[in-house]
Amino acid sequence: MLITLLFFIVGSLIGSAHFAWWQSLPAFQPVSLVDAAGAGGGIAISLALFAAIAAFTVTMEKRRHGQLEEAPRVEVRERRWLTGPWPLLFGAVALALLNFTTLALAGRPWGITSAFALWGAKGFEFLGGDVSGWGYWQSVANAQALQASVWSDITTVMNVGIILGALVAATLAGRFAPNFRIPLKSVVAAVIGGLMLGYGARLAFGCNIGAYFSGIASGSLHGWVWLVAGFAGNMLGVKLRPLFFEGEAGRRPTAKRC
């Protein structure tokens, strides 16, 4: 994952270098469900789409495997607030509240990947490069972030908090187990995946947080477009995984619990 993060940053930097060219191509105008149908109507449309996705998922899962995969049952007395396991519903509610808090404090929805482009630009300039003339850094907000300290960037501070929080949670749960014995093919997968993630996130104005999660929460149609493209990409990625990871051919994917 650290390899992926490194090349995510590199991919974001490359994406910011090509950003102006992509923006010069023909594009549709932004579509807001809130503007089109009002706040209540926009929420209703989103809820209807969520319900349709849930129904489709249940149907396909039962058709392929005969039943839904049940989450492991955890008795209340077995739960520990510091060590977990934590209820998935609590995590979902926490994400929604954190996104609302970010919007209230930062004036924009929650994002992740803009900080990676900034880190890459800072690193490139430290090595003697100059990104100030690139189109991506011409907007007022990006130009100010480039000139200021990296710790003045809200997204950077939040990202560092996420990383530290994940380390603490893994440690408390007894699952902090660094592994430095990585097969070469897995390293190649991390490099390719990181570059694609970074580059794509710059073109899509965010990742599954900024472009998808926050996009849909803000009532923007582009969040749903991201979902369709992201789902198709995941299907292709699952098909390609056996090329990079041993023992995955023919194995049914299992959900990762947070």
C-alpha positions in Angstrom: 0.0 0.0 0.0 2.9 2.4 0.6 4.2 1.6 -2.9 0.7 2.3 -4.2 0.6 5.6 -2.3 4.0 6.7 -3.7 3.0 6.1 -7.3 -0.5 7.6 -6.6 1.4 10.8 -5.8 3.5 10.4 -9.0 0.3 9.7 -11.1 -1.4 12.8 -9.6 1.6 15.0 -10.5 1.6 13.7 -14.1 -2.2 14.2 -14.2 -1.8 17.8 -13.1 0.8 18.3 -15.9 -1.8 17.1 -18.5 -4.8 18.7 -16.8 -5.1 21.7 -19.1 -5.2 19.6 -22.2 -8.0 17.4 -20.9 -9.9 20.5 -19.9 -9.7 21.8 -23.4 -11.7 18.9 -24.8 -15.5 19.2 -25.3 -17.5 18.6 -22.1 -21.0 18.5 -20.8 -22.2 21.2 -18.5 -22.5 20.3 -14.8 -25.8 18.8 -13.7 -27.1 19.3 -10.2 -30.0 17.1 -9.0 -30.8 19.8 -6.4 -31.1 22.5 -9.1 -33.1 20.2 -11.4 -35.5 18.7 -8.8 -35.0 20.8 -5.6 -33.4 19.6 -2.4 -36.2 17.1 -1.6 -36.4 15.8 -5.1 -32.7 15.4 -5.4 -32.6 13.4 -2.2 -35.5 11.3 -3.4 -33.8 10.5 -6.7 -30.6 9.5 -4.9 -32.5 7.3 -2.5 -34.4 5.6 -5.4 -31.1 4.9 -7.2 -29.6 3.5 -4.0 -32.7 1.2 -3.6 -32.4 0.1 -7.2 -28.7 -0.8 -6.8 -29.4 -2.7 -3.6 -32.2 -4.7 -5.3 -30.0 -5.5 -8.3 -27.1 -6.5 -6.0 -29.3 -8.9 -4.0 -30.8 -10.4 -7.1 -27.4 -11.0 -8.7 -25.9 -12.4 -5.5 -28.7 -14.9 -5.1 -28.6 -15.9 -8.7 -24.9 -16.6 -8.6 -24.5 -18.0 -5.1 -28.0 -19.0 -4.0 -28.0 -16.7 -1.0 -26.5 -13.6 0.4 -23.2 -13.7 2.3 -24.0 -12.9 5.9 -21.7 -10.7 7.9 -20.2 -12.5 11.0 -22.5 -12.1 14.0 -20.8 -10.4 16.9 -22.4 -10.5 20.3 -22.6 -7.2 22.2 -20.5 -8.5 25.0 -17.7 -9.4 22.5 -17.5 -5.8 21.2 -14.8 -3.5 22.5 -15.0 0.1 21.6 -11.2 0.4 21.3 -10.3 -2.9 19.7 -13.4 -3.7 17.7 -15.1 -5.3 15.8 -17.2 -2.2 15.2 -20.7 -2.2 13.7 -20.7 -1.3 10.0 -23.7 1.0 10.5 -21.8 3.1 13.0 -19.0 3.5 10.4 -21.5 4.6 7.7 -23.1 7.2 10.1 -19.6 8.4 11.1 -18.6 8.9 7.4 -21.8 10.9 6.7 -21.3 13.1 9.8 -17.6 13.7 9.0 -18.5 14.7 5.5 -21.0 17.2 6.8 -18.5 18.5 9.3 -15.9 18.9 6.6 -18.3 20.9 4.5 -19.2 23.1 7.4 -15.6 23.8 8.4 -13.7 23.8 5.1 -16.5 25.1 2.9 -16.3 22.2 0.5 -17.1 18.5 0.6 -14.6 15.9 1.8 -11.7 15.1 -0.6 -8.5 13.1 -0.5 -6.5 13.1 -3.7 -5.9 16.9 -4.2 -3.3 16.6 -1.4 -1.4 14.0 -3.4 -1.1 16.3 -6.4 0.2 19.0 -4.0 2.7 16.6 -2.4 3.9 15.5 -5.8 4.3 19.2 -6.9 6.2 20.1 -3.7 8.5 17.1 -4.1 9.1 17.9 -7.8 10.0 21.5 -7.0 12.3 20.4 -4.2 14.2 18.4 -6.8 14.5 21.5 -9.0 11.3 21.3 -11.1 8.8 24.0 -11.7 5.0 23.4 -11.9 3.8 27.0 -11.5 3.2 27.2 -15.3 1.0 24.1 -15.5 -2.7 24.7 -16.1 -3.8 22.8 -13.0 -2.0 25.2 -10.7 -3.5 28.3 -12.4 -6.7 28.3 -10.3 -6.6 30.6 -7.3 -7.0 27.8 -4.7 -4.4 25.6 -6.2 -1.9 28.4 -6.7 -2.3 29.5 -3.1 -1.8 25.9 -1.9 1.4 25.6 -4.0 2.8 28.8 -2.5 1.9 28.0 1.1 3.2 25.4 3.5 1.9 21.9 2.9 0.5 22.0 6.4 -1.7 24.9 5.5 -3.6 22.5 3.2 -6.8 21.2 4.9 -6.8 18.0 2.8 -3.2 17.2 3.7 -4.0 17.5 7.5 -7.0 15.3 7.1 -5.1 12.7 5.1 -2.4 12.5 7.7 -5.1 12.2 10.4 -6.7 9.3 8.4 -3.3 7.5 8.1 -2.6 7.9 11.8 -6.1 6.9 12.8 -5.9 3.7 10.7 -2.5 2.9 12.3 -4.0 3.4 15.8 -7.1 1.3 15.0 -5.1 -1.5 13.5 -2.8 -1.5 16.5 -5.6 -1.5 19.0 -7.3 -4.4 17.1 -4.0 -6.3 17.1 -3.8 -6.3 13.3 -0.8 -4.1 12.8 1.6 -6.5 11.0 3.9 -4.8 8.4 4.9 -7.2 5.6 8.0 -6.3 3.6 8.2 -9.6 1.7 6.3 -8.6 -1.4 6.3 -10.7 -4.6 7.6 -8.8 -7.7 4.3 -9.1 -9.5 2.5 -7.6 -6.6 4.9 -4.7 -6.7 4.2 -4.2 -10.4 0.5 -4.2 -9.7 1.0 -1.6 -6.9 3.0 0.6 -9.3 0.6 0.4 -12.2 -2.5 0.7 -10.0 -1.0 3.7 -8.1 -0.2 5.6 -11.4 -3.7 4.9 -12.8 -5.4 6.0 -9.5 -3.4 9.2 -9.3 -3.8 10.2 -12.9 -7.5 9.2 -13.0 -8.3 11.1 -9.8 -6.9 14.3 -11.3 -9.1 13.9 -14.4 -12.2 13.0 -12.4 -11.7 15.8 -9.8 -11.3 13.2 -7.0 -11.4 9.6 -6.1 -14.1 7.4 -4.6 -14.3 10.0 -1.7 -14.1 13.4 -3.5 -15.7 12.5 -6.8 -18.1 9.7 -5.8 -19.0 9.9 -2.1 -18.9 13.7 -1.9 -20.3 14.1 -5.4 -23.4 12.1 -4.7 -23.8 13.7 -1.3 -23.7 17.1 -2.9 -26.4 16.2 -5.5 -24.1 16.2 -8.5 -24.8 13.9 -11.4 -21.1 13.3 -12.0 -21.0 11.2 -8.8 -23.3 8.7 -10.3 -21.4 8.7 -13.6 -18.3 8.0 -11.5 -20.1 5.1 -9.9 -20.8 3.4 -13.3 -17.2 3.9 -14.6 -15.7 2.9 -11.2 -17.8 -0.3 -11.1 -16.8 -1.2 -14.6 -13.1 -0.6 -13.7 -13.5 -2.8 -10.6 -14.9 -5.6 -12.6 -11.9 -5.4 -15.0 -9.5 -5.2 -12.0 -10.9 -8.3 -10.4 -10.4 -10.2 -13.7 -6.8 -9.0 -13.9 -5.9 -9.7 -10.2 -4.9 -13.4 -10.8 -2.1 -12.1 -13.1 -0.5 -10.3 -10.2 -1.5 -12.2 -7.1 -0.9 -15.9 -6.6 -3.8 -18.1 -5.6 -6.6 -15.8 -6.6 -7.8 -17.6 -9.8 -11.3 -19.0 -9.3 -11.6 -17.6 -5.7 -14.8 -15.9 -4.8 -14.0 -12.3 -3.6 -14.9 -11.6 0.0 -15.8 -8.3 1.6 -13.2 -6.6 3.7 -14.5 -5.4 7.0 -13.5 -2.1 8.4 
